[in-house]
Amino acid sequence: MKFITNESIKNDQFIYLSGNQAFDQNLLLDFDQHLVKNTVSFDGYTNAYNSKIAIIRGRESKPSIGEPSDICSKVLLDEKLFQMTWLIINRAKFSFMTTKQKVVAVPLSLRDAQECNDYFLAIKLDLYRSFVGFWTQHQRFTRRCNPITCSKVFVVDGHQKANRLVCQYKNVFDDTIPEFGLVQVGCLYTPLRKAPNIDQRFCQYHQPSMVSSNTVRVIDQNNKEISLDKEALIYYVDKDGRYNDALCNVFRGGVNNKSKISSYGFLATFLNCSVIVGFTEQPCSEGSKQTVINSFTIQSKGSLSLKLSIVRRVLHHILTILQFGELPSAMCYDCACTLKLFIQKHFGTDNMKATDFTKFLSSLSIAIDRFHAKNHKRHMCRTIMRPDDPSHHNIYDSINTQVAEQMFAYMSKFKNSFRGYSYPKSTIFFTLLFHLKNCMTTGISSFEQAV
């Protein structure tokens, strides 16, 4: 391991971590701005930079006609080394801002992929804990938020533009929230490339020969997840197999894809002032339109669309944020009606045990955001689930409930960059990108320390 100090970030102009290149901090800062404001990728930035330098040097040297020149063929900025240096330096700056740390350990070699991946795995939870704890309290240092409405409401939604191939093994479960038990999350790793005796659908940890011993536990947990899906729907199904008008026409559900999995994205929570305070990567995406789950068939009626619901991931995402920070007592979600009914039905059961920690959910004010509210037709959705309904006592007045849709429109411009990352580097990149975006939103410099 090597070490970076907060004083070196403050005072040193040049950064050298590994390889045959050192970097001016102004170059890294220049990429920060292009990344956040112009959504430029590492590949695009290094190509443009190398092309610019080659042209400048060509004009300055002006070789004679017929004289050979290798100026344009030289690689001036190594993309992979520049990317890893940027990640490590911004990881250090992040810790120096969000904590009182003065020294940060970093990998010995940035060209050793396994060493870097092990490093990212080791730090990702601590970084996320700092991210949530810092940005959920941003009202104490923001220079741009409206003090009257800042952090009054949080908005949850899923972003699915970050598509990449992920391991098809779905039976990976999270048990970090004891009140929820096991929650199916899927595998974040990338499938292995073609090779003898390799199943390309799975990552190195979930090749079929390695996971057969866990089959019984997996079947039991799958049955539990499926039974919750069915239980959420069975109340709304008539004897002829069609769903009745009591079911909301907007119904969010989990992915049930048995072929190659390329659906990959994340759940995100925003405060109404456009600050992102938490995210959860999801190889099993937030929702999809389906009409069949196993042998349980629902036929659509009229123009209504049916989405099978698994809201446990959304609630698990919210509670994970609450482990590290605070959230307002009011939220918006595009399928808030389903979320509210699920909490009412399952709070105090084995599916959602009642504790001092989870009681936040039972007392939460929940509404559909204004962008999606117009699509909901059920009586409940047209009354108490509207943000402007009197039952909410004006808590959503003057609140931008569409912040998630607006932020995802911005984030969709990163879809090519997102696809270029594999786990666990993806988690680190998301953390640093969202941190830099929040810095811009609140008007603080990424170089500030111990804020």
C-alpha positions as CSV (number, residue, x, y, z in Angstrom):
1,M,0.0,0.0,0.0
2,K,0.9,3.6,-0.6
3,F,-0.5,6.7,1.1
4,I,-1.9,10.1,0.0
5,T,-2.1,12.9,2.5
6,N,-4.5,15.8,2.6
7,E,-1.6,18.2,2.5
8,S,-0.3,16.7,-0.8
9,I,-3.8,17.3,-2.3
10,K,-3.7,20.9,-1.1
11,N,-0.2,21.8,-2.1
12,D,1.3,19.6,-4.7
13,Q,0.8,20.4,-8.4
14,F,1.7,17.0,-9.8
15,I,0.4,13.6,-8.9
16,Y,2.4,10.4,-9.5
17,L,0.9,7.0,-8.3
18,S,2.1,4.4,-10.8
19,G,3.3,3.6,-14.3
20,N,5.3,6.0,-16.5
21,Q,3.1,9.1,-16.3
22,A,2.6,11.8,-13.7
23,F,-0.5,14.1,-13.8
24,D,-1.0,17.7,-13.2
25,Q,-3.9,18.2,-10.7
26,N,-5.3,20.8,-13.1
27,L,-5.7,18.1,-15.7
28,L,-7.7,16.0,-13.3
29,L,-9.8,19.0,-12.4
30,D,-10.4,19.7,-16.0
31,F,-11.7,16.2,-16.5
32,D,-14.0,16.7,-13.4
33,Q,-15.7,19.6,-15.1
34,H,-16.0,17.9,-18.5
35,L,-17.4,14.8,-16.8
36,V,-20.0,16.5,-14.7
37,K,-21.0,19.3,-17.1
38,N,-20.5,17.7,-20.5
39,T,-20.8,14.0,-19.6
40,V,-17.5,13.2,-21.3
41,S,-16.1,9.7,-21.0
42,F,-12.5,8.8,-20.2
43,D,-12.1,7.4,-23.7
44,G,-13.5,10.5,-25.3
45,Y,-11.4,12.9,-23.1
46,T,-8.1,11.1,-23.6
47,N,-8.7,10.8,-27.4
48,A,-9.5,14.5,-27.7
49,Y,-6.5,15.5,-25.5
50,N,-4.0,13.3,-27.4
51,S,-5.3,14.6,-30.7
52,K,-5.0,18.2,-29.5
53,I,-1.5,17.8,-28.3
54,A,-0.4,16.0,-31.5
55,I,-1.8,18.9,-33.6
56,I,-0.1,21.5,-31.4
57,R,3.2,19.8,-31.6
58,G,2.9,19.3,-35.3
59,R,2.3,23.0,-35.8
60,E,5.3,23.9,-33.6
61,S,7.8,21.4,-35.1
62,K,6.7,21.9,-38.8
63,P,8.7,19.0,-40.3
64,S,9.9,19.4,-43.8
65,I,7.9,17.8,-46.7
66,G,8.8,14.2,-46.9
67,E,10.5,14.1,-43.5
68,P,9.1,11.2,-41.4
69,S,7.3,12.2,-38.2
70,D,5.9,10.0,-35.4
71,I,4.3,12.8,-33.4
72,C,0.8,11.9,-34.2
73,S,1.3,8.2,-33.4
74,K,2.5,8.8,-29.9
75,V,0.2,8.0,-27.0
76,L,0.4,11.0,-24.8
77,L,-2.3,10.3,-22.3
78,D,-2.8,6.6,-21.3
79,E,-6.5,6.1,-20.9
80,K,-6.5,3.3,-18.3
81,L,-3.8,4.8,-16.2
82,F,-5.5,8.2,-16.3
83,Q,-8.8,6.6,-15.3
84,M,-7.4,4.8,-12.4
85,T,-5.4,7.8,-11.2
86,W,-8.6,9.9,-11.4
87,L,-10.5,7.3,-9.4
88,I,-7.9,7.1,-6.7
89,I,-7.3,10.8,-6.4
90,N,-11.0,11.6,-6.2
91,R,-11.5,8.8,-3.7
92,A,-8.9,10.5,-1.5
93,K,-10.4,14.0,-2.0
94,F,-13.9,12.5,-1.2
95,S,-12.6,11.1,2.1
96,F,-10.8,14.3,3.0
97,M,-14.0,16.3,2.4
98,T,-16.5,14.0,4.1
99,T,-14.4,12.8,7.1
100,K,-11.6,14.1,9.3
101,Q,-9.1,11.7,7.7
102,K,-5.7,13.2,6.8
103,V,-4.1,10.1,5.2
104,V,-5.6,7.6,2.8
105,A,-4.1,4.3,1.8
106,V,-4.2,3.4,-2.0
107,P,-3.1,0.4,-4.1
108,L,0.6,-0.1,-4.7
109,S,0.1,-0.5,-8.5
110,L,-2.7,1.0,-10.5
111,R,-1.9,-1.4,-13.4
112,D,-2.7,-4.5,-11.2
113,A,-6.4,-5.1,-11.9
114,Q,-6.9,-7.6,-9.1
115,E,-5.2,-5.5,-6.5
116,C,-7.4,-2.5,-7.5
117,N,-10.6,-4.6,-7.5
118,D,-9.7,-6.0,-4.0
119,Y,-9.1,-2.4,-2.9
120,F,-12.4,-1.2,-4.3
121,L,-14.3,-4.1,-2.6
122,A,-12.6,-3.2,0.7
123,I,-13.5,0.5,0.7
124,K,-16.9,0.6,-1.1
125,L,-19.0,0.3,2.1
126,D,-17.1,2.9,4.0
127,L,-17.3,5.3,1.1
128,Y,-21.1,4.7,0.8
129,R,-21.5,5.2,4.5
130,S,-19.6,8.5,4.3
131,F,-21.6,9.5,1.2
132,V,-25.0,9.0,2.8
133,G,-24.0,10.5,6.1
134,F,-22.5,13.6,4.4
135,W,-25.1,14.4,1.8
136,T,-28.2,13.7,4.0
137,Q,-26.9,16.6,6.1
138,H,-25.9,19.0,3.3
139,Q,-28.3,21.7,4.5
140,R,-25.6,22.7,7.1
141,F,-23.1,23.7,4.4
142,T,-25.0,24.2,1.1
143,R,-24.6,27.6,-0.6
144,R,-27.5,27.3,-3.1
145,C,-30.4,25.4,-1.6
146,N,-33.6,27.3,-0.5
147,P,-33.5,27.1,3.3
148,I,-37.3,26.9,3.5
149,T,-37.7,23.8,1.2
150,C,-34.2,22.2,1.5
151,S,-34.4,18.5,2.4
152,K,-38.1,18.5,3.1
153,V,-39.1,15.5,0.9
154,F,-37.1,12.6,-0.6
155,V,-37.9,11.0,-4.0
156,V,-37.1,7.4,-4.9
157,D,-36.9,6.0,-8.5
158,G,-35.0,3.5,-10.6
159,H,-32.7,4.3,-13.5
160,Q,-32.2,1.5,-16.1
161,K,-30.1,3.2,-18.8
162,A,-26.9,1.8,-17.4
163,N,-27.2,-1.5,-19.3
164,R,-24.4,-4.0,-19.4
165,L,-24.1,-7.8,-19.2
166,V,-24.2,-9.1,-15.7
167,C,-24.0,-12.6,-14.3
168,Q,-27.2,-14.6,-14.8
169,Y,-27.1,-16.0,-11.3
170,K,-30.0,-14.3,-9.6
171,N,-29.9,-16.1,-6.3
172,V,-27.7,-13.6,-4.4
173,F,-29.4,-12.2,-1.3
174,D,-28.8,-9.3,1.0
175,D,-29.2,-9.8,4.8
176,T,-28.0,-6.4,6.1
177,I,-31.5,-5.4,7.2
178,P,-32.5,-8.1,9.8
179,E,-36.1,-6.8,9.9
180,F,-36.5,-7.8,6.2
181,G,-34.6,-11.1,6.3
182,L,-33.1,-12.1,2.9
183,V,-33.8,-9.8,0.0
184,Q,-33.0,-11.1,-3.5
185,V,-30.6,-8.7,-5.3
186,G,-28.8,-10.7,-8.0
187,C,-25.1,-10.8,-8.9
188,L,-23.3,-7.6,-10.0
189,Y,-20.3,-9.3,-11.5
190,T,-19.7,-9.6,-15.3
191,P,-20.0,-13.0,-17.0
192,L,-16.7,-14.7,-18.0
193,R,-15.5,-14.6,-21.6
194,K,-15.6,-17.6,-23.9
195,A,-13.2,-20.3,-22.8
196,P,-13.1,-24.1,-22.5
197,N,-15.3,-25.4,-19.6
198,I,-16.7,-21.9,-19.0
199,D,-20.4,-21.1,-19.0
200,Q,-20.5,-17.6,-20.5
201,R,-23.8,-16.8,-18.7
202,F,-22.1,-16.7,-15.3
203,C,-19.2,-14.9,-13.5
204,Q,-16.2,-16.6,-12.0
205,Y,-18.0,-17.0,-8.6
206,H,-21.2,-18.6,-10.0
207,Q,-20.2,-21.2,-12.5
208,P,-22.8,-24.1,-12.3
209,S,-20.2,-26.5,-10.9
210,M,-19.6,-24.1,-8.0
211,V,-23.2,-23.3,-6.8
212,S,-25.0,-26.6,-6.9
213,S,-24.6,-27.1,-3.2
214,N,-26.8,-24.1,-2.4
215,T,-29.7,-25.3,-4.4
216,V,-32.1,-26.1,-1.5
217,R,-31.6,-22.7,0.2
218,V,-32.1,-20.9,-3.1
219,I,-35.3,-22.7,-3.9
220,D,-36.8,-21.9,-0.4
221,Q,-35.9,-18.2,-0.8
222,N,-37.2,-18.0,-4.4
223,N,-40.5,-19.5,-3.2
224,K,-40.7,-16.8,-0.6
225,E,-40.1,-14.0,-3.1
226,I,-42.6,-15.5,-5.5
227,S,-45.2,-16.0,-2.8
228,L,-44.9,-12.3,-1.9
229,D,-45.5,-11.4,-5.6
230,K,-48.6,-13.6,-5.7
231,E,-49.9,-12.4,-2.4
232,A,-49.6,-8.8,-3.6
233,L,-51.8,-9.7,-6.6
234,I,-54.3,-12.4,-5.5
235,Y,-56.6,-10.0,-3.8
236,Y,-57.3,-8.3,-7.2
237,V,-58.0,-11.3,-9.3
238,D,-61.5,-12.4,-10.2
239,K,-62.5,-16.0,-10.6
240,D,-62.1,-15.9,-14.4
241,G,-58.4,-15.0,-14.0
242,R,-58.7,-11.4,-14.9
243,Y,-57.7,-8.6,-12.6
244,N,-60.4,-6.2,-11.3
245,D,-60.6,-2.5,-11.0
246,A,-59.3,-2.5,-7.5
247,L,-55.8,-3.1,-8.8
248,C,-53.9,0.1,-9.7
249,N,-53.2,0.3,-13.5
250,V,-49.6,1.3,-12.7
251,F,-47.9,-1.7,-11.0
252,R,-44.2,-2.0,-10.6
253,G,-42.5,-5.4,-10.6
254,G,-39.2,-7.2,-10.6
255,V,-37.4,-8.8,-13.6
256,N,-38.2,-12.4,-14.3
257,N,-35.9,-12.9,-17.3
258,K,-34.7,-16.5,-17.9
259,S,-32.4,-15.6,-20.8
260,K,-29.2,-13.6,-20.9
261,I,-29.4,-10.7,-18.4
262,S,-28.4,-7.3,-19.6
263,S,-30.8,-5.3,-17.6
264,Y,-28.7,-3.4,-15.1
265,G,-29.3,-0.1,-13.3
266,F,-29.7,1.4,-9.9
267,L,-32.3,2.7,-7.5
268,A,-31.6,6.2,-6.4
269,T,-32.9,8.5,-3.7
270,F,-32.9,12.3,-4.1
271,L,-33.8,15.1,-1.8
272,N,-36.2,17.6,-3.4
273,C,-33.3,20.0,-3.8
274,S,-31.7,17.7,-6.4
275,V,-29.1,16.2,-4.1
276,I,-28.7,12.5,-4.5
277,V,-28.3,10.8,-1.0
278,G,-28.2,7.1,-1.8
279,F,-28.1,4.5,-4.6
280,T,-28.4,0.8,-4.9
281,E,-27.0,-1.0,-7.9
282,Q,-29.4,-3.6,-9.2
283,P,-28.7,-6.4,-11.7
284,C,-32.4,-7.2,-11.1
285,S,-33.9,-3.9,-12.3
286,E,-36.5,-2.0,-10.4
287,G,-39.4,-3.0,-12.6
288,S,-40.7,-4.5,-15.9
289,K,-43.9,-5.0,-17.7
290,Q,-45.0,-8.6,-17.5
291,T,-48.3,-10.6,-17.6
292,V,-47.0,-13.9,-16.4
293,I,-45.0,-15.0,-13.4
294,N,-44.4,-18.8,-13.3
295,S,-47.9,-20.3,-13.8
296,F,-49.8,-17.4,-12.3
297,T,-51.4,-15.6,-15.3
298,I,-53.2,-12.3,-15.3
299,Q,-54.9,-11.1,-18.5
300,S,-54.9,-7.4,-19.3
301,K,-58.2,-5.6,-19.7
302,G,-58.7,-2.5,-21.9
303,S,-55.8,-0.2,-22.2
304,L,-54.5,-0.9,-18.6
305,S,-51.0,-2.3,-18.2
306,L,-50.0,-4.7,-15.4
307,K,-46.7,-4.8,-13.6
308,L,-46.0,-7.4,-11.0
309,S,-44.7,-5.9,-7.8
310,I,-41.7,-6.6,-5.6
311,V,-41.4,-3.5,-3.4
312,R,-39.1,-5.1,-0.8
313,R,-36.0,-3.9,-2.8
314,V,-37.3,-0.3,-2.7
315,L,-37.9,-0.5,1.1
316,H,-34.6,-2.2,1.6
317,H,-32.9,0.6,-0.3
318,I,-34.6,3.2,1.9
319,L,-33.7,1.4,5.1
320,T,-30.1,1.0,4.0
321,I,-29.8,4.8,3.7
322,L,-31.3,5.2,7.1
323,Q,-28.6,3.0,8.6
324,F,-26.1,5.8,7.7
325,G,-28.1,9.0,7.6
326,E,-31.4,10.7,8.1
327,L,-34.3,11.1,5.6
328,P,-37.3,13.5,5.7
329,S,-40.6,12.2,6.9
330,A,-42.2,12.6,3.5
331,M,-41.4,10.8,0.2
332,C,-42.6,10.5,-3.4
333,Y,-42.4,7.4,-5.6
334,D,-44.0,6.6,-9.0
335,C,-45.8,3.6,-7.5
336,A,-46.3,5.0,-4.0
337,C,-49.8,3.4,-3.8
338,T,-48.4,-0.1,-4.0
339,L,-45.6,0.8,-1.6
340,K,-48.1,2.2,0.9
341,L,-50.4,-0.9,0.8
342,F,-47.4,-3.2,1.1
343,I,-46.3,-1.4,4.3
344,Q,-49.8,-1.5,5.7
345,K,-50.2,-5.2,5.0
346,H,-46.7,-6.5,6.1
347,F,-45.5,-4.1,8.8
348,G,-45.2,-6.2,12.0
349,T,-44.9,-9.5,10.2
350,D,-41.9,-11.7,9.4
351,N,-41.6,-9.9,6.0
352,M,-41.2,-6.5,7.7
353,K,-40.6,-6.8,11.5
354,A,-41.7,-3.9,13.6
355,T,-38.8,-2.3,15.4
356,D,-37.7,1.3,16.4
357,F,-35.7,1.3,13.2
358,T,-38.5,0.2,10.8
359,K,-41.3,2.3,12.4
360,F,-40.0,5.1,10.2
361,L,-41.8,3.4,7.3
362,S,-45.1,3.1,9.1
363,S,-45.2,6.8,9.9
364,L,-43.9,7.9,6.5
365,S,-46.1,10.3,4.4
366,I,-46.1,8.8,0.9
367,A,-47.4,10.3,-2.3
368,I,-47.1,9.7,-6.1
369,D,-44.9,12.4,-7.7
370,R,-46.8,14.9,-9.9
371,F,-45.2,13.6,-13.1
372,H,-46.7,10.1,-12.7
373,A,-49.8,10.9,-10.7
374,K,-51.8,11.7,-13.8
375,N,-51.3,8.1,-15.0
376,H,-52.9,6.6,-11.9
377,K,-56.7,6.0,-12.2
378,R,-57.7,4.2,-9.0
379,H,-59.8,6.1,-6.5
380,M,-57.0,5.9,-3.8
381,C,-54.5,7.2,-6.3
382,R,-56.7,10.1,-7.3
383,T,-57.2,11.2,-3.7
384,I,-54.8,10.5,-0.8
385,M,-51.9,9.5,-3.0
386,R,-51.8,12.8,-4.8
387,P,-49.2,15.2,-3.3
388,D,-51.6,18.0,-3.2
389,D,-54.3,16.1,-1.3
390,P,-55.4,17.9,1.9
391,S,-54.4,14.7,3.9
392,H,-50.7,15.6,3.5
393,H,-51.2,19.0,5.3
394,N,-49.3,21.0,2.6
395,I,-46.0,19.2,3.1
396,Y,-45.6,18.9,-0.7
397,D,-46.4,22.5,-1.5
398,S,-43.7,24.3,-3.5
399,I,-41.8,21.0,-3.6
400,N,-40.2,19.7,-6.9
401,T,-41.5,16.1,-6.8
402,Q,-40.2,15.4,-10.3
403,V,-36.6,15.7,-9.3
404,A,-35.8,12.1,-10.0
405,E,-37.1,12.2,-13.6
406,Q,-35.1,15.4,-14.2
407,M,-31.9,13.9,-12.7
408,F,-32.3,10.7,-14.7
409,A,-32.6,12.7,-17.9
410,Y,-29.1,14.1,-17.0
411,M,-27.8,10.7,-16.0
412,S,-29.0,9.0,-19.2
413,K,-26.2,10.9,-21.0
414,F,-23.7,8.7,-19.1
415,K,-25.2,5.4,-20.3
416,N,-22.1,4.6,-22.5
417,S,-19.8,5.4,-19.6
418,F,-21.8,3.3,-17.2
419,R,-21.7,0.3,-19.5
420,G,-17.9,0.5,-19.5
421,Y,-17.6,-0.4,-15.8
422,S,-17.6,-3.7,-14.1
423,Y,-18.2,-4.4,-10.4
424,P,-16.8,-3.3,-8.0
425,K,-15.3,-0.3,-9.9
426,S,-18.8,0.6,-10.9
427,T,-19.8,1.3,-7.3
428,I,-16.7,3.6,-6.8
429,F,-17.4,5.5,-10.0
430,F,-21.1,6.0,-9.1
431,T,-20.1,7.3,-5.7
432,L,-17.6,9.8,-7.0
433,L,-19.7,10.9,-9.9
434,F,-22.8,11.6,-7.7
435,H,-20.5,13.3,-5.1
436,L,-19.1,15.7,-7.8
437,K,-22.6,16.3,-9.1
438,N,-23.8,17.1,-5.6
439,C,-20.8,19.5,-5.1
440,M,-21.9,21.4,-8.2
441,T,-25.5,21.4,-7.1
442,T,-24.7,22.8,-3.6
443,G,-22.0,25.2,-4.8
444,I,-18.9,23.7,-3.0
445,S,-15.5,22.8,-4.3
446,S,-14.4,19.2,-4.5
447,F,-11.1,20.3,-3.0
448,E,-12.7,21.4,0.3
449,Q,-11.7,19.3,3.3
450,A,-13.3,18.3,6.6
451,V,-16.5,20.2,5.7
